[in-house]
Amino acid sequence: MTAPAGPTTLRAYVNERGVSVPPGASALDAVRAFDPAEADALSLGARRLTDSRGLPIASESEVHGGAIYRLLTVRESMPVDAQSDVAPAATTDAQVDAAP
C-alpha cells in the first residue's frame, strides 16, 4: 500500500486574493502569482510584506497553506537636514494648559 501523495498546490492569500502555489514556494512566489509587478516592487524594496497581523515577513520564507500576506508601500523617511524645514507640530489645548 502506498502513502497518499501530498498536495500539489497550496492556497495562500495576498491582499485578500487567493493564489495557488506549489509546495516549497516562497512568499515572493505567492506575490508573483498575485501580481508580477508587485513581486518586482517587493524585490526592489518599494513594497514590504507582512502577515495577517501586520508583522514583517521575509519574502524568502516558505508558504504554508492558508497563509495571509499583505503588501505595504514603503515610505521613504525624510532626510535629517530636511526635517529642520518642517513647521513644528501644532500644540494641543492640553499642552497649553500644562505650560507654566
Contacts in CASP RR format, 6 or more apart in sequence:
PFRMAT RR
TARGET T0000
AUTHOR 0000-0000-0000
METHOD contacts of the structure
MODEL  1
MTAPAGPTTLRAYVNERGVSVPPGASALDAVRAFDPAEADALSLGARRLT
DSRGLPIASESEVHGGAIYRLLTVRESMPVDAQSDVAPAATTDAQVDAAP
6 23 0 8 1.000
7 23 0 8 1.000
8 22 0 8 1.000
8 23 0 8 1.000
9 20 0 8 1.000
9 21 0 8 1.000
9 22 0 8 1.000
9 23 0 8 1.000
10 20 0 8 1.000
10 21 0 8 1.000
10 22 0 8 1.000
10 23 0 8 1.000
10 24 0 8 1.000
10 25 0 8 1.000
10 63 0 8 1.000
10 64 0 8 1.000
10 65 0 8 1.000
10 66 0 8 1.000
10 67 0 8 1.000
11 18 0 8 1.000
11 19 0 8 1.000
11 20 0 8 1.000
11 65 0 8 1.000
11 66 0 8 1.000
12 18 0 8 1.000
12 19 0 8 1.000
12 20 0 8 1.000
12 21 0 8 1.000
12 30 0 8 1.000
12 63 0 8 1.000
12 64 0 8 1.000
12 65 0 8 1.000
12 66 0 8 1.000
12 67 0 8 1.000
12 68 0 8 1.000
12 69 0 8 1.000
13 19 0 8 1.000
13 66 0 8 1.000
13 67 0 8 1.000
13 68 0 8 1.000
13 69 0 8 1.000
14 30 0 8 1.000
14 31 0 8 1.000
14 33 0 8 1.000
14 34 0 8 1.000
14 35 0 8 1.000
14 38 0 8 1.000
14 69 0 8 1.000
14 70 0 8 1.000
14 71 0 8 1.000
15 34 0 8 1.000
15 69 0 8 1.000
15 70 0 8 1.000
15 71 0 8 1.000
17 34 0 8 1.000
18 34 0 8 1.000
19 30 0 8 1.000
19 33 0 8 1.000
19 34 0 8 1.000
20 33 0 8 1.000
21 29 0 8 1.000
21 30 0 8 1.000
21 33 0 8 1.000
21 63 0 8 1.000
24 62 0 8 1.000
24 63 0 8 1.000
25 62 0 8 1.000
25 63 0 8 1.000
26 59 0 8 1.000
26 60 0 8 1.000
26 61 0 8 1.000
26 62 0 8 1.000
26 63 0 8 1.000
27 49 0 8 1.000
27 57 0 8 1.000
27 58 0 8 1.000
27 59 0 8 1.000
27 60 0 8 1.000
27 61 0 8 1.000
27 62 0 8 1.000
27 63 0 8 1.000
27 67 0 8 1.000
27 69 0 8 1.000
28 39 0 8 1.000
28 42 0 8 1.000
28 43 0 8 1.000
28 49 0 8 1.000
28 59 0 8 1.000
28 60 0 8 1.000
29 63 0 8 1.000
30 63 0 8 1.000
30 67 0 8 1.000
30 69 0 8 1.000
31 38 0 8 1.000
31 39 0 8 1.000
31 42 0 8 1.000
31 49 0 8 1.000
31 59 0 8 1.000
31 69 0 8 1.000
31 71 0 8 1.000
32 39 0 8 1.000
38 47 0 8 1.000
38 71 0 8 1.000
41 47 0 8 1.000
42 48 0 8 1.000
42 49 0 8 1.000
42 59 0 8 1.000
42 71 0 8 1.000
43 59 0 8 1.000
45 74 0 8 1.000
46 73 0 8 1.000
46 74 0 8 1.000
47 71 0 8 1.000
47 72 0 8 1.000
47 73 0 8 1.000
47 74 0 8 1.000
48 56 0 8 1.000
48 71 0 8 1.000
48 72 0 8 1.000
48 73 0 8 1.000
48 74 0 8 1.000
49 56 0 8 1.000
49 57 0 8 1.000
49 58 0 8 1.000
49 59 0 8 1.000
49 69 0 8 1.000
49 70 0 8 1.000
49 71 0 8 1.000
49 72 0 8 1.000
50 56 0 8 1.000
50 57 0 8 1.000
50 69 0 8 1.000
50 70 0 8 1.000
50 72 0 8 1.000
51 57 0 8 1.000
51 67 0 8 1.000
51 68 0 8 1.000
51 69 0 8 1.000
51 70 0 8 1.000
52 68 0 8 1.000
52 69 0 8 1.000
52 70 0 8 1.000
54 70 0 8 1.000
57 69 0 8 1.000
78 86 0 8 1.000
END
